[in-house]
Amino acid sequence: MKVSVIVPAFNEERLLAGSLAAIRQAMQVFENTELIVCDNNSTDRTAEIAGAAGAKVVFEPVNQIARARNTGAANASGDWLLFIDADSYPSMELFRDMLDAVNHGCMAGGATVAFETGDAVIRSWIASWNALSRALRWAAGSFIFCEAAAFREVGGFSQELYAGEEIDLFRRLKRLARRRGREIVILHRHPLRTSGRKAELYTKREHFVFMLKTLALGGRNLRSRDSCYAWYDGRR
């Protein structure tokens, strides 16, 4: 079994080296791997840092997370695809849990997350998301693994969405898994450690207004880059 680890990266020169170092160490769990960084039209040293870390660097000119992940997947040769965000630090224990789930026949999965923040409100939001993720088997975009054949069968990430594309993907994967008698799993014993920078760069009011707007519009705002500015305005 070959695992392709895909890291979408837009202007990630500050955190990318540390993230790739953690990923490289955790990848030792697997026998056959490749590391792909999709430079999503960065204007900083993202591609240079990725290349220096030994990653295969591919380029996606349209600044969109779904496109960056799909471009990485299109250049992957693994039997399994593992998408990890460029500000996250997976552990070997998490990768071992993933390998165990794969060996037990799952089709796809994700992991609960742990933000690097001491803010009690943000921590409560993350706890709520983790509970929802496990209950509905929706993976956070920062850690997604999927059988490559299944990913391609359902069409990959929707390029109509600028955020929430991971939930859309898992809705389709869950339908396929039901038809095939397979499982979707959310790993929780070793949460993915990920940057809490969005909690620092944007106010709680901004986050709250975005969530209310998403609920009120039934997610239609997720089709607009401007509405999803927290992912695309370049603040790092």
Buried (B, 14 or more C-beta within 10 A) or exposed (E): EBBBBBBBBBBBBBBBBBBBEBBBBBBEBBEEBBBBBBBBBBEBBBBBBBBEBEBBBBBBEEBBBBBBBBBBBBBBEBBBBBBBBBBBBBBBEBBBBBBEBBEEEBBBBBBBBBBBBEBEEBBEBBEEBBEEBBEBBBBBBBBBBBBBEBBEEBEBBBBEBBBBBBBBBBEBBBEBBEEEEBBBBBBBEBBBBBBBBBBEEBEEEEBEEBEEBBEEEEBEBBBEEEBBBBBBEEEB
